[in-house]
Amino acid sequence: MRATCLLIVLAACVSLCPAGKAQSDQPTEYAVKAAFLFNFTKFVEWPESSFDGADSPIVIGIIGDDPFGDNLTRIVAGQKVQGRGIVIRNKRYSDDFRTCHVLFISTSERHHSNQILADLQASAVLTVSDNEGFADAGGVMQFVTEDNHIRFVINLNAAARNHLHVSAKLLALARVINPTGMAK
């Protein structure tokens, strides 16, 4: 029941929240993307081996300029997903990204994206970005703007390569790409 309610909220974000500068009564683009990042953790399963222990948190890493401000911190504060707390870590290009469960690659790091993806092949990291062509290049999830609304693309091959299981409920809201990069 709780997962169904969360899915409804996620679907509402997809259909109702326009991208770009928002009016005062609507969330900003990156407030919506922060909500998506948090909700992705509820609909993706990582292998147990990707955690140090049963009570280890889910780590959301952000590499490059942090576009979320305090939105993501506020959203995850005190939350638990799959019985785990959530922590946010700002990362540098020289860091080990395999310590993250979710890694958001900021636009400021677009020139490093291909190398980061290559370094993370077959590691249980959910890579997310809003860089153009990210999912086609092997990223797991990419934010896109369609009809002035924030949507997301999921590269199922990249998810499988990284040993991640994406819920069918989340896939139903996404544009899913196959091995050739074509939309399904």
Buried (B, 14 or more C-beta within 10 A) or exposed (E): EEEEEBBEEBEEBBEEBBBEEBEEEEBBBBBBBBBBBBBBBBBBBBEEEBBEEEEBBBBBBBBBEBBBEEBBEEBBEEEEBEEBBBBBBEBEEEBEBBBBBBBBBBEEBBEBBEEBBEEBEEBBBBBBBBBEEBBBBBBBBBBBEEEEBBBBBBBBBBBEBBBBEBBEBBBEBBBBBEEEEEEE
